Amino acid sequence: MERSKRRGRPRSDGAWTAAKFNQRSREYFEKCDSRVRVAAVKDGIINVPAPAPYSIEGLCVYLDISRATFRQWRKLDNALGRAVNRAHLIITANRVEGALDGNQNASFAQFLLKNNDPEDYRDRIEVEGSVDPQTQSLLDRALNSWQSMMEAGK
């Protein structure tokens, strides 16, 4: 029996522990927080703090794991799962706070929250079950006309 070709990212060697994940995610958050941009002022060129927003994708790239692996780890009921969930909450808090204080684009933060946390952040659509009397009358007349045409065609 031939072995089928495997696709996708190779499986992790299983060396991830909660401690290793915490250390590496802290490094990612510190890297984001230490980002600066160069600005020209009348006294010359200065570095201005410009923290990068945290993202699940950015963390996954930094850790060299896939988003699927991140999602699987979030479901674990052990120390690694708790560490990943905490990092996820830190990323979510960064998004919400950045949108609220104006440091991040609120529309984009909303988009990311809905896509990364669909169970927590989603639009709630309410549909009212009533029709105003004028529309109901119009619908009734159209239905009666249609029924008359159907009966005449028999």
C-alpha positions in Angstrom: 0.0 0.0 0.0 1.5 3.3 -1.1 1.7 6.2 1.3 -0.2 9.3 0.1 1.6 12.5 -0.3 1.1 14.7 2.8 0.1 18.3 2.3 0.3 21.3 4.5 2.7 22.3 7.3 4.5 19.4 8.9 3.3 18.6 12.4 5.1 20.1 15.4 7.6 18.0 17.2 5.5 18.3 20.3 8.1 20.3 22.1 5.7 23.2 22.9 5.0 23.6 26.6 3.1 26.3 28.4 6.3 27.8 29.7 7.9 27.9 26.2 4.7 29.4 24.7 4.5 32.1 27.4 8.1 33.1 26.9 7.9 33.2 23.1 4.5 35.1 23.2 5.9 37.6 25.7 8.8 38.2 23.2 6.3 38.8 20.4 4.3 41.3 22.6 7.5 43.1 23.6 8.6 43.3 19.9 5.2 44.9 19.0 5.4 47.3 22.0 9.0 48.4 21.1 8.3 49.4 17.5 9.2 53.0 16.7 8.8 55.2 13.7 11.2 58.0 12.5 9.8 61.5 12.6 11.3 64.8 11.5 11.0 67.6 14.0 12.5 71.1 14.0 15.4 69.8 16.1 16.2 66.9 13.8 15.2 63.3 13.4 13.7 61.4 16.4 12.3 58.0 17.0 8.7 58.1 18.1 7.1 55.1 19.9 4.6 53.5 17.5 3.6 50.1 19.1 2.4 47.6 16.5 -1.1 46.2 17.2 -1.1 42.6 18.4 -2.6 40.0 16.1 -3.1 36.2 16.1 -1.5 36.1 12.6 1.5 38.0 13.8 1.9 35.8 16.8 1.6 32.7 14.7 4.3 34.0 12.3 6.6 34.8 15.2 6.1 31.3 16.7 6.3 29.6 13.3 3.0 27.8 13.7 -0.2 27.8 11.7 -3.5 29.5 12.7 -5.0 26.0 12.8 -2.4 24.9 15.3 -3.2 28.0 17.4 -6.9 27.1 17.3 -6.2 23.5 18.2 -4.1 24.6 21.2 -6.9 26.9 22.4 -9.2 23.9 22.7 -6.7 21.9 24.9 -7.6 21.4 28.5 -4.1 21.7 30.0 -1.5 24.3 30.8 -0.7 25.0 27.1 -4.4 25.5 26.3 -4.7 28.0 29.2 -1.5 29.8 28.1 -2.8 30.1 24.5 -6.2 31.3 25.7 -4.5 34.0 27.8 -2.4 35.2 24.8 -5.6 35.3 22.8 -7.3 37.5 25.4 -4.2 39.8 25.5 -4.5 40.2 21.7 -8.3 40.8 21.9 -7.8 43.4 24.7 -5.1 45.1 22.7 -7.6 45.4 19.7 -10.4 46.7 21.9 -8.3 49.2 23.8 -6.6 50.4 20.6 -9.9 50.9 18.9 -11.4 52.8 21.9 -8.4 55.1 22.4 -8.1 55.8 18.6 -4.6 54.3 18.2 -6.0 51.6 15.9 -8.6 51.7 13.1 -11.9 50.9 14.8 -13.5 49.4 11.7 -10.5 47.1 11.1 -10.4 46.1 14.8 -14.1 45.2 14.6 -13.5 43.1 11.5 -10.6 41.2 13.2 -12.6 40.7 16.4 -15.6 39.3 14.5 -13.4 37.0 12.4 -11.1 35.8 15.3 -13.8 35.5 17.9 -17.1 34.8 16.1 -18.7 33.3 19.2 -18.1 36.5 21.2 -18.2 39.3 18.6 -20.9 39.2 16.0 -23.6 41.5 14.6 -27.0 40.7 16.0 -29.7 41.0 13.5 -33.2 41.3 14.7 -36.1 40.7 12.4 -39.5 42.0 13.3 -42.3 39.6 12.5 -45.1 42.1 11.8 -46.1 43.8 8.5 -47.8 47.2 8.5 -51.5 47.1 7.4 -50.9 48.9 4.1 -48.3 46.4 3.0 -50.4 43.5 4.3 -53.4 44.7 2.2 -51.2 44.9 -0.9 -49.9 41.4 -0.3 -53.4 40.1 0.2 -54.6 41.6 -3.0 -51.6 40.2 -5.0 -52.2 36.8 -3.5 -55.9 36.9 -4.4 -55.1 38.0 -7.9 -52.6 35.2 -8.3 -55.0 32.6 -6.9 -57.8 33.8 -9.3 -55.3 33.5 -12.3 -54.4 30.0 -11.2 -58.1 28.9 -10.8 -58.9 30.4 -14.3 -56.1 28.5 -15.8 -57.4 25.0 -14.6 
